[in-house]
Amino acid sequence: MNKHIILGVHITDRLRKVAEVQQLFSQYGCNIKTRLGLHEVENVCSPNGIVLLEMYGDEAVCFELADKLAAIDGIEVKKMVFEH
């Protein structure tokens, strides 16, 4: 892969979506080089969160994960692609 692909995954209602999202993260685990989760924490955990994924491997497979995540209601995916 001669491109550096980062997926930004905005998850609303984290607690209800966690099983679907985690299943996809596990299914595509060999293509996820780095995973960073961000969410607000005040008195309780925020129902929303952002996960940044640094992808590895075949570009088509990386974008397949993005499409499957985006197909889940309440999830928005943004793609950043850096050319090397």
DSSP file (Angstrom, degrees, kcal/mol; ACC not computed):
  #  RESIDUE AA STRUCTURE BP1 BP2  ACC     N-H-->O    O-->H-N    N-H-->O    O-->H-N    TCO  KAPPA ALPHA  PHI   PSI    X-CA   Y-CA   Z-CA
    1    1 A M              0   0    0      0, 0.0    56,-0.1     0, 0.0    57,-0.1   0.000 360.0 360.0 360.0 119.9    0.0    0.0    0.0
    2    2 A N        +     0   0    0      2,-0.0    82,-1.5    81,-0.0     2,-0.3   0.254 360.0  75.1 -99.4  12.3    1.6    3.3   -1.1
    3    3 A K  E    S-A   83   0A   0     80,-0.2     2,-0.7    81,-0.1    80,-0.2  -0.908  75.5-133.8-119.5 151.3   -1.1    5.4    0.6
    4    4 A H  E     -A   82   0A   0     78,-3.2    78,-2.7    -2,-0.3     2,-0.5  -0.927  27.6-164.9-104.3 114.5   -1.5    6.2    4.2
    5    5 A I  E     -A   81   0A   0     -2,-0.7    50,-2.7    50,-0.4     2,-0.4  -0.887  10.8-178.5-110.3 126.0   -5.3    5.7    5.1
    6    6 A I  E     -AB  80  54A   0     74,-2.8    74,-2.8    -2,-0.5     2,-0.5  -0.984  10.2-158.3-119.5 130.5   -6.8    7.0    8.3
    7    7 A L  E     -AB  79  53A   0     46,-2.6    46,-2.7    -2,-0.4     2,-0.6  -0.938   2.4-157.2-108.7 130.1  -10.5    6.4    9.0
    8    8 A G  E     -AB  78  52A   0     70,-3.0    70,-2.6    -2,-0.5     2,-0.6  -0.936  11.8-166.5-103.0 120.5  -12.4    8.7   11.4
    9    9 A V  E     -AB  77  51A   0     42,-3.0    42,-2.4    -2,-0.6     2,-0.6  -0.924   5.2-163.0-115.7 111.3  -15.4    6.9   12.8
   10   10 A H  E     -AB  76  50A   0     66,-3.1    66,-2.2    -2,-0.6     2,-0.5  -0.841  11.8-166.9 -95.2 120.2  -18.0    9.0   14.7
   11   11 A I  E     -AB  75  49A   0     38,-3.3    38,-2.4    -2,-0.6     2,-0.4  -0.927   6.8-164.9-114.3 122.7  -20.2    6.8   16.8
   12   12 A T  S    S+     0   0    0     62,-2.1    36,-0.2    -2,-0.5     5,-0.1  -0.809  78.2  19.4-100.0 149.2  -23.4    8.0   18.4
   13   13 A D  S >> S-     0   0    0     -2,-0.4     4,-1.6    34,-0.1     3,-1.0   0.966  76.4-173.6  56.7  56.9  -25.1    5.9   21.1
   14   14 A R  H 3> S+     0   0    0     33,-3.9     4,-1.5    -3,-0.3     3,-0.2   0.840  74.8  57.1 -49.6 -43.9  -21.8    4.1   21.8
   15   15 A L  H 34 S+     0   0    0      1,-0.2     4,-0.3     2,-0.2    -1,-0.3   0.838 111.3  41.6 -65.0 -32.9  -23.3    1.6   24.2
   16   16 A R  H <4 S+     0   0    0     -3,-1.0     4,-0.3     1,-0.2    -1,-0.2   0.747 119.5  43.9 -83.8 -23.9  -25.9    0.3   21.7
   17   17 A K  H  X S+     0   0    0     -4,-1.6     4,-2.4    -3,-0.2     5,-0.3   0.552  85.1  95.3 -96.0  -9.5  -23.5    0.2   18.7
   18   18 A V  H  X S+     0   0    0     -4,-1.5     4,-2.7     1,-0.2     5,-0.2   0.841  82.3  51.2 -57.2 -39.8  -20.5   -1.3   20.5
   19   19 A A  H  > S+     0   0    0     -4,-0.3     4,-2.0    -3,-0.2    -1,-0.2   0.938 113.3  43.4 -66.3 -46.3  -21.3   -5.0   19.5
   20   20 A E  H  > S+     0   0    0     -4,-0.3     4,-1.7     2,-0.2    -2,-0.2   0.924 117.8  45.5 -64.0 -44.6  -21.7   -4.2   15.7
   21   21 A V  H  X S+     0   0    0     -4,-2.4     4,-2.5     1,-0.2    -2,-0.2   0.931 113.0  49.2 -66.3 -46.3  -18.7   -1.9   15.6
   22   22 A Q  H  X S+     0   0    0     -4,-2.7     4,-2.5    -5,-0.3    -1,-0.2   0.871 106.8  56.8 -62.6 -36.6  -16.5   -4.3   17.6
   23   23 A Q  H  X S+     0   0    0     -4,-2.0     4,-2.4    -5,-0.2    -1,-0.2   0.915 110.2  44.3 -60.4 -43.2  -17.5   -7.2   15.4
   24   24 A L  H  X S+     0   0    0     -4,-1.7     4,-2.3     2,-0.2    -2,-0.2   0.899 110.8  54.0 -69.0 -40.0  -16.3   -5.3   12.3
   25   25 A F  H  < S+     0   0    0     -4,-2.5    -2,-0.2     1,-0.2    -1,-0.2   0.901 112.6  44.8 -59.9 -39.7  -13.1   -4.2   14.0
   26   26 A S  H >< S+     0   0    0     -4,-2.5     3,-1.3     1,-0.2     4,-0.2   0.911 110.9  52.8 -69.2 -42.6  -12.3   -7.8   14.8
   27   27 A Q  H 3< S+     0   0    0     -4,-2.4     3,-0.3     1,-0.3    -2,-0.2   0.863 120.4  33.7 -60.8 -37.0  -13.2   -9.0   11.3
   28   28 A Y  T >< S+     0   0    0     -4,-2.3     3,-2.2     1,-0.2     4,-0.4   0.095  82.3 122.7-105.2  20.5  -10.8   -6.4    9.8
   29   29 A G  G X   +     0   0    0     -3,-1.3     3,-1.1     1,-0.3    -1,-0.2   0.800  68.2  59.0 -55.8 -34.2   -8.3   -6.6   12.6
   30   30 A C  G 3  S+     0   0    0     -3,-0.3    -1,-0.3     1,-0.2    -2,-0.1   0.653 107.0  49.4 -71.4 -13.1   -5.4   -7.6   10.3
   31   31 A N  G <  S+     0   0    0     -3,-2.2    25,-2.9    30,-0.1     2,-0.7   0.411  92.1  87.0-103.3  -0.2   -6.0   -4.3    8.4
   32   32 A I  E <   +C   55   0A   0     -3,-1.1    23,-0.2    -4,-0.4     3,-0.1  -0.883  46.0 172.3-104.6 109.7   -6.0   -2.1   11.5
   33   33 A K  E    S+     0   0A   0     21,-2.8     2,-0.4    -2,-0.7    22,-0.2   0.904  71.5  12.9 -80.4 -44.5   -2.5   -1.0   12.3
   34   34 A T  E     -C   54   0A   0     20,-1.4    20,-2.7     2,-0.0     2,-0.4  -0.994  62.4-169.2-137.5 140.9   -3.5    1.5   15.0
   35   35 A R  E     +C   53   0A   0     -2,-0.4     2,-0.4    18,-0.2    18,-0.2  -0.993   6.2 179.6-133.5 125.8   -6.8    2.2   16.9
   36   36 A L  E     -C   52   0A   0     16,-2.4    16,-3.0    -2,-0.4     2,-0.4  -0.983  10.7-158.2-130.4 121.0   -7.4    5.2   19.1
   37   37 A G  E     -C   51   0A   0     -2,-0.4     2,-0.4    14,-0.2    14,-0.2  -0.835   9.7-175.0-102.3 135.8  -10.7    5.8   20.8
   38   38 A L  E     +C   50   0A   0     12,-3.4    12,-3.1    -2,-0.4     2,-0.3  -0.992  12.6 152.1-129.2 132.7  -11.8    9.3   22.0
   39   39 A H        -     0   0    0     -2,-0.4     2,-0.2    10,-0.2    10,-0.1  -0.987  44.6 -98.4-154.6 157.9  -14.8   10.3   24.0
   40   40 A E        -     0   0    0      8,-0.5     6,-2.2    -2,-0.3     2,-0.4  -0.511  32.8-167.1 -75.1 141.3  -15.9   13.0   26.4
   41   41 A V  B     +D   45   0B   0      4,-0.2     4,-0.2    -2,-0.2     2,-0.0  -0.963  28.2 134.8-132.6 116.6  -15.8   12.1   30.1
   42   42 A E  S    S-     0   0    0      2,-1.6     3,-0.1    -2,-0.4     4,-0.0   0.216  87.6 -30.1-119.6-111.5  -17.5   14.4   32.7
   43   43 A N  S    S+     0   0    0      1,-0.2     2,-0.3    -2,-0.0    -2,-0.0   0.793 138.0  14.2 -80.2 -28.5  -19.6   12.8   35.4
   44   44 A V  S    S-     0   0    0      0, 0.0    -2,-1.6     0, 0.0    -1,-0.2  -0.925  98.7 -82.7-137.5 162.5  -20.5    9.9   33.2
   45   45 A C  B     -D   41   0B   0     -2,-0.3    -4,-0.2    -4,-0.2    -2,-0.0  -0.427  50.7-110.1 -66.8 140.8  -19.1    8.6   29.9
   46   46 A S        -     0   0    0     -6,-2.2    -1,-0.1     2,-0.1   -32,-0.1  -0.393  13.3-133.3 -67.9 146.5  -20.5   10.4   26.8
   47   47 A P  S    S+     0   0    0      0, 0.0   -33,-3.9     0, 0.0     2,-0.3   0.616  89.5  66.2 -75.0 -10.9  -22.8    8.4   24.6
   48   48 A N        +     0   0    0    -35,-0.2    -8,-0.5   -36,-0.2     2,-0.3  -0.770  62.1 166.2-110.6 155.4  -20.8    9.6   21.6
   49   49 A G  E     -B   11   0A   0    -38,-2.4   -38,-3.3    -2,-0.3     2,-0.4  -0.988  26.8-134.2-159.8 165.8  -17.3    8.8   20.6
   50   50 A I  E     -BC  10  38A   0    -12,-3.1   -12,-3.4    -2,-0.3     2,-0.5  -0.990  13.8-164.9-127.0 135.1  -14.7    9.0   17.8
   51   51 A V  E     -BC   9  37A   0    -42,-2.4   -42,-3.0    -2,-0.4     2,-0.5  -0.985   6.9-155.1-119.1 129.0  -12.4    6.1   16.8
   52   52 A L  E     -BC   8  36A   0    -16,-3.0   -16,-2.4    -2,-0.5     2,-0.5  -0.908  11.6-166.3-102.8 128.7   -9.4    6.8   14.6
   53   53 A L  E     -BC   7  35A   0    -46,-2.7   -46,-2.6    -2,-0.5     2,-0.7  -0.966  13.4-156.4-118.7 123.2   -8.1    3.9   12.6
   54   54 A E  E     -BC   6  34A   0    -20,-2.7   -21,-2.8    -2,-0.5   -20,-1.4  -0.891  29.1-145.8 -93.5 118.0   -4.8    3.7   10.9
   55   55 A M  E     - C   0  32A   0    -50,-2.7   -50,-0.4    -2,-0.7     2,-0.3  -0.455  16.6-167.3 -92.9 158.4   -5.3    1.2    8.1
   56   56 A Y        +     0   0    0    -25,-2.9     2,-0.2    -2,-0.1   -52,-0.1  -0.994  45.9  14.7-141.3 143.1   -2.9   -1.4    6.7
   57   57 A G  S    S+     0   0    0     -2,-0.3   -26,-0.1   -56,-0.1     5,-0.1  -0.605  99.7  20.4 101.7-156.0   -3.0   -3.6    3.6
   58   58 A D     >  -     0   0    0     -2,-0.2     4,-2.0     1,-0.1     3,-0.3  -0.284  61.5-141.6 -59.5 127.2   -5.1   -3.7    0.5
   59   59 A E  H  > S+     0   0    0      1,-0.2     4,-2.3     2,-0.2     5,-0.2   0.876 100.2  55.3 -58.6 -41.2   -6.8   -0.3   -0.1
   60   60 A A  H  > S+     0   0    0      1,-0.2     4,-1.6     2,-0.2    -1,-0.2   0.880 108.1  48.9 -62.1 -38.4  -10.1   -1.9   -1.3
   61   61 A V  H  > S+     0   0    0     -3,-0.3     4,-1.9     2,-0.2    -1,-0.2   0.896 109.2  52.9 -68.4 -40.2  -10.3   -3.9    1.9
   62   62 A C  H  X S+     0   0    0     -4,-2.0     4,-1.6     1,-0.2    -2,-0.2   0.915 112.3  44.2 -60.9 -43.5   -9.7   -0.8    4.0
   63   63 A F  H  X S+     0   0    0     -4,-2.3     4,-2.3     2,-0.2    -1,-0.2   0.765 106.2  61.8 -75.1 -24.7  -12.5    1.1    2.2
   64   64 A E  H  X S+     0   0    0     -4,-1.6     4,-2.3    -5,-0.2    -1,-0.2   0.919 104.4  48.7 -62.8 -43.7  -14.8   -2.0    2.5
   65   65 A L  H  X S+     0   0    0     -4,-1.9     4,-2.6     2,-0.2     5,-0.2   0.930 109.7  52.3 -60.4 -45.2  -14.5   -1.6    6.3
   66   66 A A  H  X S+     0   0    0     -4,-1.6     4,-2.4     1,-0.2    -2,-0.2   0.909 110.5  47.9 -57.5 -43.7  -15.3    2.1    6.0
   67   67 A D  H  X S+     0   0    0     -4,-2.3     4,-1.2     2,-0.2    -1,-0.2   0.899 111.6  49.3 -66.1 -41.1  -18.4    1.3    3.9
   68   68 A K  H  < S+     0   0    0     -4,-2.3     4,-0.4     2,-0.2    -2,-0.2   0.888 112.6  47.9 -67.1 -38.5  -19.6   -1.4    6.3
   69   69 A L  H >< S+     0   0    0     -4,-2.6     3,-1.6     1,-0.2    -2,-0.2   0.928 110.1  52.0 -65.2 -44.2  -19.2    0.9    9.3
   70   70 A A  H 3< S+     0   0    0     -4,-2.4     5,-0.3     1,-0.3    -1,-0.2   0.745  99.3  65.3 -65.1 -23.5  -21.0    3.7    7.5
   71   71 A A  T 3< S+     0   0    0     -4,-1.2     2,-0.4    -5,-0.1    -1,-0.3   0.639  81.6  94.7 -74.6 -13.7  -23.9    1.4    6.8
   72   72 A I  S X  S-     0   0    0     -3,-1.6     3,-1.7    -4,-0.4   -55,-0.0  -0.678  90.1-109.3 -81.2 128.7  -24.7    1.1   10.5
   73   73 A D  T 3  S+     0   0    0     -2,-0.4     3,-0.1     1,-0.3    -1,-0.1  -0.326 102.8  22.3 -57.8 130.9  -27.3    3.6   11.6
   74   74 A G  T 3  S+     0   0    0      1,-0.2   -62,-2.1    -4,-0.1     2,-0.5   0.535  98.7 110.5  89.7   7.3  -25.8    6.4   13.8
   75   75 A I  E <   -A   11   0A   0     -3,-1.7     2,-0.4    -5,-0.3    -1,-0.2  -0.965  44.1-170.8-120.7 131.7  -22.2    6.0   12.5
   76   76 A E  E     -A   10   0A   0    -66,-2.2   -66,-3.1    -2,-0.5     2,-0.4  -0.961   6.5-161.4-118.6 136.1  -20.4    8.5   10.3
   77   77 A V  E     -A    9   0A   0     -2,-0.4     2,-0.4   -68,-0.2   -68,-0.2  -0.968   5.2-170.4-122.6 131.7  -17.1    7.7    8.6
   78   78 A K  E     -A    8   0A   0    -70,-2.6   -70,-3.0    -2,-0.4     2,-0.4  -0.944  13.3-146.5-116.5 142.5  -14.6   10.2    7.2
   79   79 A K  E     -A    7   0A   0     -2,-0.4     2,-0.5   -72,-0.2   -72,-0.2  -0.907  10.8-170.4-113.1 134.8  -11.5    9.1    5.1
   80   80 A M  E     -A    6   0A   0    -74,-2.8   -74,-2.8    -2,-0.4     2,-0.5  -0.994   8.8-173.3-119.3 126.1   -8.1   10.7    5.1
   81   81 A V  E     -A    5   0A   0     -2,-0.5     2,-0.5   -76,-0.2   -76,-0.2  -0.975   3.6-168.7-125.2 120.6   -5.8    9.5    2.4
   82   82 A F  E     -A    4   0A   0    -78,-2.7   -78,-3.2    -2,-0.5     2,-0.2  -0.929  15.9-139.0-109.0 126.8   -2.2   10.6    2.3
   83   83 A E  E      A    3   0A   0     -2,-0.5   -80,-0.2   -80,-0.2    -2,-0.0  -0.591 360.0 360.0 -80.7 144.2   -0.1    9.9   -0.8
   84   84 A H              0   0    0    -82,-1.5    -1,-0.1    -2,-0.2   -81,-0.1   0.386 360.0 360.0-103.9 360.0    3.5    8.8   -0.2
